[in-house]
């Protein structure tokens, strides 16, 4: 019996946190071969010399991607699209971890990212890669726009309530993220002495992930127009996102009924679990799972939903591999079955 051939995949910009996590997860994937990785400042070095924990992956970091069938782009926004366009022209399928193809309205890139999109015609073709909402489209896609970490947690928290129409259109998303969400580039605000024993809100005038949240929740919404307030916070931990989301209930509903709505919505989802207790970020550390806990504040008639993810896995690299599996026709959970690391 001949061995099953593996799909050759590559990572553009392996040296960022998302790229490093992609390499780690792809190494243990049974049906793909990580065949090529690129980097800018580290080109010409062995991957294992730059990241000793990846020494088992015998690859050189190259300036350009070799021939692969599917590529992951972990480049920063604006720079990612430039790398992706020629790959698509060559017939290479792409999962983009940057924000460059997430938004459907090209004008939003001027508004939120400060650049004119170089290929607005591709925005209609790109599929927003949240499998829980767009599984069928992802499975047919040539270009998957992997969601942001904050939007993943917020959308999964609020989608069931919006779908069944039990809440009004005013939504508040209060999110806390670990420092790895800021990336590996050195910045004063992510220095140890600045972050340790501290928590701070930022981007109160509008975070770049807000248009993703409103775009995707708006597609589900059949009732009131949505007004989303999103406030992110930086917390002194390496990984994890915890989002606490609030909305006013239209009518009285019992907690058991609410939980049944969420359980029914996610009953067939391998990477979303409705929990019995409010989840902790550490319960998702290293896994591709999103934990969701819906509750009701009976005194105010308000829905409160807590969601937790690992921002580097379900919020980036893990979800990218989940999307890759769908694109390649592989079992969606393949290579992502690992449980969370605890404590």
Secondary structure as UniProt FT lines:
FT   STRAND          7..12
FT   TURN            14..15
FT   HELIX           17..27
FT   TURN            30..31
FT   STRAND          32..38
FT   TURN            41..44
FT   HELIX           47..50
FT   HELIX           52..54
FT   TURN            55..56
FT   STRAND          60..62
FT   STRAND          70..73
FT   TURN            77..78
FT   HELIX           79..89
FT   TURN            90..91
FT   STRAND          93..96
FT   TURN            100..102
FT   HELIX           107..112
FT   TURN            118..120
FT   HELIX           121..125
FT   STRAND          127..128
FT   HELIX           131..139
FT   STRAND          143..145
FT   HELIX           149..164
FT   STRAND          167..177
FT   HELIX           179..182
FT   HELIX           188..190
FT   HELIX           192..195
FT   TURN            196..197
FT   STRAND          199..202
FT   TURN            204..205
FT   TURN            208..209
FT   HELIX           210..220
FT   STRAND          227..235
FT   STRAND          241..249
FT   HELIX           255..265
FT   TURN            266..268
FT   TURN            270..271
FT   STRAND          272..274
FT   HELIX           281..284
FT   TURN            285..286
FT   STRAND          290..297
FT   TURN            298..301
FT   STRAND          302..309
FT   TURN            311..312
FT   HELIX           313..317
FT   HELIX           318..328
FT   TURN            332..335
//
